[in-house]
């Protein structure tokens, strides 16, 4: 018997948009509409209610040549020196907003506990790769450099990202492996780890064609707009890189009904082959993006608990 996504997801998330036919201008217009919806109270029945034991505030950060918005989740009852979890939302590097992860990020902040900072990184088509990775790196360096003002422990840092944000987190982890600061852990939610011409040549793309959450059309457009012609896509495809040694302990969350399921699995195999502690947790009735839609996908709750347990173990090892 073929496993189906939960009924609510099948009814609400039908893959009916022909993304590949959209112009860059249409993508930008769709982003404005999509992000407004994802950050509205009206969609909390899908994206989940934030944990009341965490405060959420928006702050800005000045980086060379640009200013970014950060969405900061901080436990209400905690000290002034907490671990930092730097978080990156999904959306194919084209759409998405930090607010779509409030349910997960606020819970991690309250219960880890930690300061969870979600970055509103720049998006394609205006800012293709590697601009989002630059945003992540420059933000991390500035937060660590001014750690007292942000109330974080510079020696207890982890990365989290979902979908394209998971891709971003992997690339950021690779960059800081050489340049620092040191990381204690990374959590990758259904990441895209192959942005090369072989991106869709994995069995899970055939196995999961037609499930809601992510369409081939959307993925192809994301690759076209996010990977400029001058950039060798293998350099932003972690699964294609020769050396992954030295990366932090990694938890990869995959969805059994997601076309990108094999991206995460193959990356975990590569990490283990290079001596990295890498675990995979696969959720049987989950689709792509399920961590930001707990109202539709019940598997989001056990996945959230697994992520919390993993981060606690690495960010608070003494306890």
RAPEUR-V923939 format. One record per residue. N is the residue number from 1. SS is DSSP state (H for helix, E for strand, C for the rest). OMEGA is omega in degrees with one decimal (NA if undefined). BURIAL is I if it has 9 or more other C-alpha atoms within 8 Angstrom, else O. Layout:
n;ss;omega;burial
N;SS;OMEGA;BURIAL
N;SS;OMEGA;BURIAL
This chain:
n;ss;omega;burial
1;C;-179.0;O
2;C;178.1;O
3;C;178.4;O
4;C;173.2;O
5;C;176.0;I
6;C;-173.0;I
7;H;-178.9;O
8;H;179.0;O
9;H;-179.5;I
10;H;-179.1;I
11;H;-172.4;O
12;H;-171.8;O
13;C;178.6;O
14;C;179.8;I
15;C;-175.1;I
16;C;-177.2;O
17;C;174.9;O
18;C;-175.0;O
19;H;-174.3;O
20;H;-179.0;O
21;H;-175.6;O
22;C;173.8;I
23;C;176.2;O
24;H;179.3;O
25;H;178.4;O
26;H;177.0;O
27;H;179.6;I
28;H;178.5;I
29;H;178.4;O
30;H;178.8;O
31;H;-179.6;I
32;H;-179.1;O
33;H;-178.3;O
34;H;-177.2;I
35;H;176.0;I
36;H;180.0;O
37;H;-176.8;I
38;H;-178.1;I
39;C;-177.0;I
40;C;176.4;O
41;H;-177.0;O
42;H;-177.8;O
43;H;-179.7;I
44;H;176.4;I
45;H;174.6;O
46;H;-172.5;I
47;H;175.3;I
48;C;179.0;I
49;C;176.4;O
50;C;177.2;I
51;C;-177.1;I
52;C;179.8;O
53;C;176.8;I
54;E;172.2;I
55;E;177.4;I
56;E;176.7;I
57;E;175.9;O
58;E;177.8;O
59;E;177.9;O
60;E;178.6;O
61;E;-179.4;I
62;E;177.4;O
63;E;-179.0;I
64;C;175.3;O
65;C;-178.8;O
66;E;175.9;O
67;E;179.9;O
68;E;173.8;I
69;E;176.3;I
70;E;175.2;I
71;E;-169.9;I
72;E;176.9;I
73;E;-176.1;I
74;E;178.4;I
75;E;-178.3;I
76;C;-178.0;O
77;C;-178.8;O
78;C;-179.3;O
79;C;-176.6;O
80;C;178.6;O
81;C;-175.7;O
82;E;173.1;I
83;E;177.5;I
84;E;169.0;I
85;E;178.2;I
86;E;-167.8;I
87;E;-179.2;I
88;E;-179.1;I
89;C;176.0;I
90;C;179.2;I
91;C;175.5;I
92;C;-176.1;I
93;C;-178.5;I
94;C;-178.6;I
95;C;177.7;I
96;C;-179.4;I
97;C;-177.2;I
98;H;-175.8;I
99;H;-178.2;O
100;H;179.7;I
101;H;-177.7;I
102;H;-178.0;I
103;H;-178.9;I
104;H;-173.7;I
105;H;179.5;I
106;H;178.3;I
107;H;178.0;I
108;H;179.7;I
109;H;-174.9;I
110;H;-168.8;I
111;H;178.5;I
112;H;-18.1;I
113;C;-179.0;I
114;E;167.5;I
115;E;-179.3;I
116;E;-176.8;I
117;E;-179.9;I
118;E;-171.8;I
119;E;171.2;I
120;C;-177.2;I
121;C;-178.3;I
122;C;-171.6;O
123;C;172.7;I
124;C;10.0;I
125;C;-178.0;I
126;C;-173.8;O
127;C;179.2;I
128;C;174.8;I
129;C;9.1;I
130;C;-177.0;O
131;H;179.1;I
132;H;178.7;I
133;H;175.5;I
134;H;178.8;O
135;H;179.2;I
136;H;-177.6;I
137;H;-177.9;I
138;H;176.8;I
139;H;-179.7;I
140;H;-178.9;I
141;H;-178.8;I
142;H;177.6;O
143;H;179.6;I
144;H;-179.7;I
145;H;-179.9;O
146;C;-169.8;O
147;H;-179.5;I
148;H;-179.7;O
149;H;-178.8;O
150;H;177.7;O
151;C;-176.8;I
152;E;176.4;I
153;E;-176.1;I
154;E;-179.5;I
155;E;178.3;O
156;E;-172.8;I
157;E;175.2;I
158;E;176.3;I
159;E;172.4;I
160;E;174.6;I
161;E;175.6;I
162;E;177.7;I
163;C;177.3;I
164;H;174.6;I
165;H;173.2;I
166;H;173.9;I
167;H;-179.1;I
168;H;-179.9;I
169;H;178.8;I
170;H;-178.9;I
171;H;177.0;I
172;H;178.0;I
173;H;178.0;I
174;H;179.8;I
175;H;-177.1;I
176;H;173.7;I
177;H;-179.3;I
178;H;-169.7;O
179;H;-175.2;O
180;C;-0.5;O
181;C;-178.2;O
182;C;177.9;O
183;C;175.8;I
184;C;-176.1;I
185;E;168.6;I
186;E;176.6;I
187;E;-175.6;I
188;E;178.3;I
189;E;179.7;I
190;C;-174.8;I
191;C;165.9;I
192;C;-176.3;I
193;C;177.5;I
194;C;178.8;I
195;C;-180.0;I
196;C;-179.3;O
197;C;178.4;O
198;C;-175.4;O
199;C;-174.4;O
200;C;-176.2;O
201;C;178.7;O
202;C;-177.4;I
203;H;-177.3;O
204;H;177.5;I
205;H;175.2;I
206;H;-176.2;O
207;H;-172.3;O
208;C;176.6;I
209;C;177.2;I
210;C;176.6;O
211;C;177.5;I
212;C;175.9;I
213;C;-179.4;I
214;C;178.0;I
215;C;176.1;I
216;H;179.0;O
217;H;179.6;I
218;H;-178.0;I
219;H;178.7;I
220;H;177.4;I
221;H;178.9;I
222;H;179.2;I
223;H;-177.6;I
224;H;-176.5;O
225;H;-173.4;I
226;H;-177.3;I
227;C;-177.8;I
228;C;-177.2;I
229;C;-177.6;O
230;C;-176.7;O
231;C;176.3;O
232;C;-174.7;O
233;H;178.3;I
234;H;-179.7;I
235;H;176.7;I
236;H;178.1;I
237;C;-173.9;I
238;H;-178.4;I
239;H;-179.1;I
240;H;-174.5;O
241;C;-175.3;I
242;C;-170.7;O
243;C;177.9;O
244;C;-178.4;I
245;C;175.6;O
246;C;176.8;O
247;C;-175.6;I
248;C;173.3;I
249;E;-168.9;I
250;E;169.4;I
251;E;177.8;I
252;E;178.9;I
253;E;178.4;I
254;E;179.2;I
255;E;-174.2;I
256;C;-177.8;I
257;C;-175.5;I
258;C;173.9;I
259;C;-178.7;I
260;C;-178.6;I
261;H;-177.4;I
262;H;175.2;I
263;H;179.9;I
264;H;-179.1;I
265;H;-179.4;I
266;H;179.1;I
267;H;177.1;I
268;H;177.4;I
269;H;178.8;I
270;H;179.0;I
271;H;-179.3;I
272;H;179.3;I
273;H;179.3;O
274;C;172.1;I
275;C;179.9;O
276;C;175.5;I
277;C;-176.5;I
278;E;177.8;I
279;E;175.3;O
280;E;171.8;I
281;E;-178.9;I
282;E;-175.8;O
283;E;-162.5;I
284;C;-178.0;O
285;C;-178.5;I
286;C;177.4;I
287;C;177.9;I
288;C;178.7;I
289;C;-169.5;I
290;H;179.7;I
291;H;177.5;I
292;H;175.8;I
293;C;-178.3;I
294;C;178.7;I
295;C;179.8;I
296;C;-173.0;I
297;C;-178.8;I
298;C;-179.6;O
299;H;179.3;I
300;H;-176.7;I
301;H;175.0;O
302;H;177.6;O
303;H;177.7;I
304;H;179.4;I
305;H;177.5;O
306;H;178.3;O
307;H;179.6;I
308;H;179.9;I
309;H;179.8;O
310;H;-178.2;I
311;H;177.3;I
312;H;-176.6;I
313;H;-176.0;I
314;H;-179.4;I
315;H;177.4;I
316;C;-172.7;O
317;C;-177.4;O
318;C;-176.5;O
319;C;NA;O
